[in-house]
Amino acid sequence: MMTSYMKVIQHSAETLRTALVSDHQDLAELYSKYTKEERHLLEEGFHPGQQHSLFQAITVHCDSDWIPAHPEERQDFESFYRDPHRKNPNASHNTIYIQTIGSFGEVGVKTDLYVEWLRQYCQAFFFGLSVKLLPAVTVAETGCTFRVNSNSHNLQILTGDLLRFLCNRKPKDAFCIVGITMIDLYPKDSWNFVFGQASLSMGMGVFSFARYDDNFYSRNYAGRLKKRLQPKQADYSVFDGYYTPPISSTLLLRSCKTMTHEIGHMFGIRHCQWLNCVMQGSNHLEESDRRTLDFCPICLRKLQVSVRFKIAERYKALLHWMEEDQKPASRPDEASAPQSALYIPKPTEAFHASKLWLHSCLDILEKR
């Protein structure tokens, strides 16, 4: 039986300082190259939970949350920096590629925009790198194994087959390639499902947004197959017209959070156990929703030393993505349609708290 409780994971200010700065002189000197304002922001993390604090402690709510269920060694900045296996982008490998697999909804402007919104968000989040979309592929084109889940009666595709497909699609200038899909995933027959799977050494990952539909666990979930189908392997017609979740602000937020978390692993950033952070592990949707949208100071330093961006410039790019007004897009075949019919605003209502947080960060960085 699952035990529910509330536990706050507290670290002393000194422990957090060591995790961020390091006791070693070379890394402390590297840290000293940040501006006074940048250090002020990063050191906000030493006192989480205080009034007006920008960073919060991690809370564990039950035994099935990630930290109690998956004990891991904590990764401070020093252990990240010294990791001989981590990969940095360089001049010849500086592009993140996104590969969509299967349908993302009805063909049209909103579906196209949703994938483009994800690309733009990743480009702001991993500021300084290029993020490109590869041409969309159907499930049939991947040649992957699939099944009907015997419990939830929805279609699932095998992650290992998708990773092999991505390996063959990976461009030469890729820092990494990530596959995204609205179809549920499973890693092997004995598993019920998996949110995603990655090969960090190969710079590849695949993950699904299927379970981010608010109705996924409902008996009325539209992705449940009405008949007890047992489709034959290689008969991919079962995916034709298969249900995809409606594009909402909450789905966009959850998708952005998952994508950036998984791509963060490609840099060698492990699950965060220091502060509330997008790099925290999550075992279930409620826990994933508790995660903040951005990095804690320790994980931010890990990414910054890998990509070399200015912290303020990255925050401005994220804020611009959340606040920009989507201009109506006209397509040649719809030139005669009224502009209002083509105007689809980006649904950023769920990002409101993040917008306020970014403004507060920039107040410190720019002494506003």
URKA-V808233 format. One record per residue. N is the residue number from 1. RES is the residue in one letter. PSI is psi in whole degrees, 0 to 359 (none if undefined). OMEGA is omega in whole degrees, 0 to 359 (none if undefined). NEAR is the number of other ideal C-beta (glycine too) atoms within 8 Angstrom. Layout:
[[N	RES	PSI	OMEGA	NEAR] [N	RES	PSI	OMEGA	NEAR]]
This chain:
[[1	M	137	181	2] [2	M	131	179	6] [3	T	127	179	6] [4	S	141	179	5] [5	Y	181	176	7] [6	M	116	180	6] [7	K	128	177	7] [8	V	126	179	9] [9	I	107	184	10] [10	Q	135	172	5] [11	H	146	178	8] [12	S	158	178	6] [13	A	324	181	7] [14	E	320	178	6] [15	T	317	180	8] [16	L	324	177	14] [17	R	315	179	10] [18	T	320	179	10] [19	A	325	181	11] [20	L	312	190	15] [21	V	315	186	9] [22	S	152	177	12] [23	D	352	182	6] [24	H	138	189	7] [25	Q	320	183	5] [26	D	321	180	6] [27	L	328	175	12] [28	A	322	178	11] [29	E	322	176	8] [30	L	319	179	8] [31	Y	324	183	12] [32	S	347	179	6] [33	K	347	172	5] [34	Y	151	176	7] [35	T	165	178	5] [36	K	320	180	5] [37	E	320	178	11] [38	E	318	178	11] [39	R	320	177	10] [40	H	313	180	9] [41	L	309	183	13] [42	L	323	183	12] [43	E	355	169	10] [44	E	334	181	12] [45	G	351	182	15] [46	F	342	184	8] [47	H	65	183	8] [48	P	149	174	11] [49	G	350	177	7] [50	Q	164	181	6] [51	Q	132	180	3] [52	H	11	179	4] [53	S	140	180	10] [54	L	344	183	10] [55	F	147	185	10] [56	Q	157	176	9] [57	A	159	175	11] [58	I	137	172	13] [59	T	134	176	10] [60	V	128	187	12] [61	H	338	181	11] [62	C	169	183	9] [63	D	337	181	7] [64	S	358	173	8] [65	D	160	190	12] [66	W	311	188	11] [67	I	312	177	12] [68	P	331	184	8] [69	A	336	184	8] [70	H	76	180	8] [71	P	130	181	4] [72	E	157	174	9] [73	E	136	179	3] [74	R	141	179	7] [75	Q	107	175	9] [76	D	180	183	12] [77	F	320	183	13] [78	E	313	182	10] [79	S	328	174	8] [80	F	311	186	13] [81	Y	325	183	10] [82	R	354	184	6] [83	D	115	183	8] [84	P	346	185	4] [85	H	348	183	6] [86	R	153	183	9] [87	K	136	174	10] [88	N	145	170	6] [89	P	150	175	9] [90	N	181	187	6] [91	A	330	182	4] [92	S	353	178	6] [93	H	77	188	10] [94	N	22	182	10] [95	T	134	172	12] [96	I	124	180	15] [97	Y	137	177	14] [98	I	127	180	16] [99	Q	114	175	14] [100	T	140	183	13] [101	I	118	181	15] [102	G	182	185	13] [103	S	145	172	7] [104	F	21	180	10] [105	G	184	179	12] [106	E	139	180	4] [107	V	129	180	4] [108	G	182	186	7] [109	V	316	186	9] [110	K	319	178	9] [111	T	316	178	12] [112	D	318	181	8] [113	L	320	181	12] [114	Y	313	180	12] [115	V	322	178	13] [116	E	322	176	9] [117	W	318	178	10] [118	L	316	180	14] [119	R	313	181	12] [120	Q	321	179	10] [121	Y	315	179	13] [122	C	323	180	15] [123	Q	324	176	12] [124	A	319	184	12] [125	F	315	178	10] [126	F	59	190	13] [127	F	128	181	11] [128	G	342	176	7] [129	L	157	175	12] [130	S	139	176	7] [131	V	123	185	12] [132	K	149	175	9] [133	L	132	171	10] [134	L	156	178	11] [135	P	135	182	4] [136	A	149	176	9] [137	V	152	174	10] [138	T	166	176	10] [139	V	321	181	13] [140	A	322	182	7] [141	E	336	179	6] [142	T	339	182	12] [143	G	24	188	6] [144	C	158	172	10] [145	T	146	177	7] [146	F	169	180	13] [147	R	170	169	9] [148	V	123	180	12] [149	N	128	186	13] [150	S	342	179	4] [151	N	308	186	5] [152	S	351	176	8] [153	H	34	175	9] [154	N	161	179	12] [155	L	143	177	14] [156	Q	147	177	13] [157	I	150	189	18] [158	L	125	186	14] [159	T	320	182	13] [160	G	321	178	9] [161	D	321	179	12] [162	L	322	178	16] [163	L	322	177	15] [164	R	321	177	8] [165	F	315	181	12] [166	L	324	179	14] [167	C	320	180	9] [168	N	341	181	6] [169	R	352	189	9] [170	K	117	179	10] [171	P	159	184	9] [172	K	331	182	4] [173	D	13	183	7] [174	A	132	163	12] [175	F	318	175	11] [176	C	165	175	11] [177	I	133	180	16] [178	V	135	176	17] [179	G	136	177	15] [180	I	145	183	14] [181	T	156	174	15] [182	M	6	180	11] [183	I	140	182	14] [184	D	155	184	14] [185	L	156	169	19] [186	Y	144	184	15] [187	P	334	176	9] [188	K	165	189	7] [189	D	328	185	5] [190	S	350	181	3] [191	W	145	177	8] [192	N	314	178	5] [193	F	174	170	11] [194	V	143	177	9] [195	F	326	181	8] [196	G	173	179	12] [197	Q	146	183	12] [198	A	157	169	10] [199	S	99	186	9] [200	L	324	181	8] [201	S	330	180	5] [202	M	355	181	7] [203	G	46	183	12] [204	M	148	174	14] [205	G	157	175	16] [206	V	139	179	17] [207	F	158	188	15] [208	S	145	175	13] [209	F	7	187	13] [210	A	317	185	14] [211	R	6	175	10] [212	Y	0	171	12] [213	D	128	182	11] [214	D	336	183	4] [215	N	8	188	8] [216	F	318	185	11] [217	Y	9	178	4] [218	S	150	177	6] [219	R	339	182	4] [220	N	9	181	5] [221	Y	127	186	12] [222	A	347	178	6] [223	G	354	175	11] [224	R	132	178	9] [225	L	132	186	9] [226	K	323	179	3] [227	K	157	176	4] [228	R	70	183	6] [229	L	143	169	7] [230	Q	76	185	5] [231	P	148	178	8] [232	K	144	175	5] [233	Q	143	181	6] [234	A	358	172	4] [235	D	83	187	7] [236	Y	2	180	10] [237	S	340	180	5] [238	V	339	179	10] [239	F	350	180	13] [240	D	121	179	6] [241	G	15	182	2] [242	Y	148	186	11] [243	Y	138	170	5] [244	T	147	182	7] [245	P	148	176	12] [246	P	145	182	6] [247	I	115	181	10] [248	S	171	178	8] [249	S	320	180	10] [250	T	318	178	9] [251	L	320	179	13] [252	L	316	178	16] [253	L	311	182	11] [254	R	322	180	13] [255	S	315	179	12] [256	C	319	182	13] [257	K	315	181	12] [258	T	315	181	14] [259	M	312	184	15] [260	T	326	176	13] [261	H	310	184	11] [262	E	320	178	13] [263	I	326	176	14] [264	G	323	177	13] [265	H	329	182	12] [266	M	337	178	14] [267	F	356	183	12] [268	G	10	178	13] [269	I	119	181	12] [270	R	178	179	9] [271	H	135	183	10] [272	C	134	176	13] [273	Q	18	184	9] [274	W	305	184	14] [275	L	167	175	14] [276	N	126	194	13] [277	C	149	178	15] [278	V	341	181	13] [279	M	5	172	12] [280	Q	146	172	12] [281	G	156	175	8] [282	S	138	181	11] [283	N	343	185	9] [284	H	167	188	7] [285	L	319	182	9] [286	E	322	178	7] [287	E	319	178	12] [288	S	321	180	11] [289	D	335	178	7] [290	R	337	181	9] [291	R	143	174	13] [292	T	166	185	10] [293	L	342	186	9] [294	D	180	183	10] [295	F	151	163	11] [296	C	169	182	14] [297	P	324	184	14] [298	I	315	179	17] [299	C	329	176	15] [300	L	318	179	12] [301	R	323	178	12] [302	K	313	180	14] [303	L	319	184	13] [304	Q	321	181	10] [305	V	340	179	9] [306	S	323	187	11] [307	V	335	176	11] [308	R	38	176	6] [309	F	164	169	9] [310	K	129	186	5] [311	I	316	181	11] [312	A	321	181	11] [313	E	321	178	9] [314	R	314	180	13] [315	Y	322	178	12] [316	K	321	179	9] [317	A	319	178	11] [318	L	318	179	14] [319	L	320	178	12] [320	H	318	179	9] [321	W	321	182	10] [322	M	332	188	11] [323	E	345	185	7] [324	E	149	178	7] [325	D	121	180	4] [326	Q	120	178	9] [327	K	141	177	4] [328	P	136	180	8] [329	A	123	178	7] [330	S	141	177	9] [331	R	151	185	8] [332	P	321	183	5] [333	D	355	183	4] [334	E	24	185	9] [335	A	332	183	7] [336	S	352	181	3] [337	A	148	178	8] [338	P	142	183	5] [339	Q	325	182	8] [340	S	332	181	6] [341	A	338	183	7] [342	L	354	183	13] [343	Y	113	179	8] [344	I	100	182	8] [345	P	148	177	6] [346	K	126	183	9] [347	P	85	186	9] [348	T	16	181	11] [349	E	321	182	6] [350	A	349	181	9] [351	F	7	187	11] [352	H	313	181	8] [353	A	324	179	6] [354	S	323	177	12] [355	K	314	179	12] [356	L	320	180	8] [357	W	317	179	11] [358	L	321	177	13] [359	H	319	179	9] [360	S	320	177	9] [361	C	317	181	11] [362	L	332	175	13] [363	D	321	178	9] [364	I	313	185	12] [365	L	332	182	12] [366	E	12	178	8] [367	K	50	183	6] [368	R	none	none	4]]
